[in-house]
Amino acid sequence: MTRRGRTPFEPAHFDRAYYRKHYRDGRTSVTSRAQMTARANYIAAYTLHLGLPVRTVLDAGCGLGLLRDPLMRALPRASYVGLEYSDYLCERYGWTQGSIADFKTRTPFDLVVCYDVLQYLDDRTATRALANLGRLCRGVLYFSALTLRDWAENADRTRTDRNVWMRKADWYRRRLARSFRHAGGGFWIRRGAPLVPWELETAE
């Protein structure tokens, strides 16, 4: 179940059949356009609440790009970069191809979204990716990944991809805390950023 000792995924794994099953087929899809629109509005609302002027957005593991349009409607002054590992999606949608583990940019992004991506990375690569998020983000990170507890208690197992590395939530939290302050609700504030949430609005 946790893929320990298995070969890491190649970009070709995330092909047309993968996305048809998990995102386009209503019988097996893990999410919907309406759910992703609600998530985008939630992310944008938090940055507005903090007073973060979002001019640049990195959607790391953007998939079909379901967050892009609602994010851009909510943050109309921002530019969007979709980073994607899949050969198929980069060819079809023109995303920037690469891995969050080693993607580099000259200027960090105000907002970084990394949603349901790192469970597809082995421990070593995921550790590199979490460190790289600290270099890529200068404001707010929205982060989520399937955990062991999610699989046991929260996930719809008929729709959720089980062919991943499942870890405890604290495995992610400890590594993210090196560069970020945990604000709760999936949000992490870059240490040193001039953003000041109230004490009871944070998870620390």
Order of alpha helices (4+ residues) and beta strands (2+ residues): alpha-alpha-beta-alpha-beta-alpha-beta-beta-alpha-beta-alpha-beta-beta
